[in-house]
Amino acid sequence: MTMILNGLHRTMLWLCAALAITIIAALSVQITSRYVFNAPVHMTDNIAEISLIWMTFLGAAVVYREGGHIGLDLMANRVSAPVQKILRIVLHGLVIAVLAYVLTQVRQLQPLMSRLEFGTIPNGPLTSKFMLVLLPFGLGAGTTILFALEAIWSELRGGKAEASA
């Protein structure tokens, strides 16, 4: 199972890198075409916006597995190792609970999504609100839940979950 999650982590990491390159390229083309050639290329800002949305949600899962989110260890450093382990398990469990709850409430977002506008992005099958927000959020939250379950399993087995990129 760890090999599968390592592969998923590595794939998401490469996808986030590709999305970052896409953002840089799209904005570079926009700046060059607008200020050098005085002929702006349309849709480059939309490509950057869509890439940023996907990179945000997928990147959050990658960073979660790597333990790179901001944390406060003021209390954890003052307790014994077994209590620290319990705290880590409880925190991963809370992450799972919150994301699972939010995922169950996604249907409630549909009325709000109908009012959401994405600048000049034309509405189509690849630019629907589902593809722009709900799908990347669902994939990011789902993989974060998988990574949290892996971390709990690793804590219970006595090891530490390591992300190998």
Phi, psi and omega in degrees: 000323179297323178297321179294314180292326174297317178295318178297317178299312181296318179297315180293324178297315179293323178295318177296321177297317178296321178293322177296318177296321178298317179298312180298316181295314182298316181289327176295318177297318181297314181294314181297313183293325183284313189264338179265312185261355181054035178218085185297141176271128181282154176079354181293321178292328177291321177297318178295320181294314179296318179297320180295320178299310180297317181296325181298309185287319179288322180294328178298321178292319179298313181294325177299315181295326180279354181071029186266359178287157179296136179222159178240113184253023181302314181281321185297327181284348183260002181243168182288166181301316179298323179290323176300319179297316178297318178300318179297317179296316179297318180295318177296322177297320177295321177300315179299314182298314182295314181293322178296318177297313181298320179296326178287341182263003183300326179299331179290343180281345184305314178298323178292323181295332180293337179267351184282131178244141178246066176054237184255014181292122178290146180279122179207183183297324180271350180241024177287162179296332175297312182288332184272333184229304188294317180292310178297323177295315180298317178294317179295315180293319179297317179288328175296320177298316177300316180292326177291320176297320177298318180294320177296314179301317180295319178296319181292329179278350177097000179258191176233132179293124180243132175267123178253109184271000000 
